[in-house]
């Protein structure tokens, strides 16, 4: 529900108690986190179908993606992948990593399957 100025107001229909701004913000951040995890899971599933190795990366990206030659088992290409869902923007560290890594960094926009 919104008030006359367009601000979101959540109100319990039974008791009429209003929800604080802090709690609304906490709920929105938790929902964004769930949507991001769902997008990462969807990307992980699509990578498995493509036959790509994924490794969780420590900072500035989500995954390190490796393609291997099936005959020699040598790594043919390595990419650093950042998964974004919806309208999310890159953080300062992610922008820095993208500039530093050059063409080795890939930003992927995913819409989760089951969200």
Long-range contacts (C-beta under 8 A, 24 or more apart in sequence): 32-86, 32-88, 34-115, 35-85, 35-86, 35-112, 35-115, 36-83, 36-84, 36-85, 36-88, 38-85, 38-112, 38-113, 38-114, 38-115, 39-83, 39-84, 39-85, 39-110, 39-111, 39-112, 39-115, 40-83, 40-110, 41-112, 42-110, 42-111, 42-112, 42-113, 43-81, 43-83, 43-108, 43-110, 54-81, 59-93, 59-97, 60-93, 60-94, 60-96, 60-97, 61-94, 61-97, 61-105, 65-106, 78-104, 79-104, 79-105, 79-106, 80-104, 80-105, 80-106, 81-106, 81-107, 81-108, 82-106, 82-107, 82-108, 83-108, 83-110, 84-108, 84-109, 84-110, 85-109, 85-110, 85-111, 85-112, 86-111
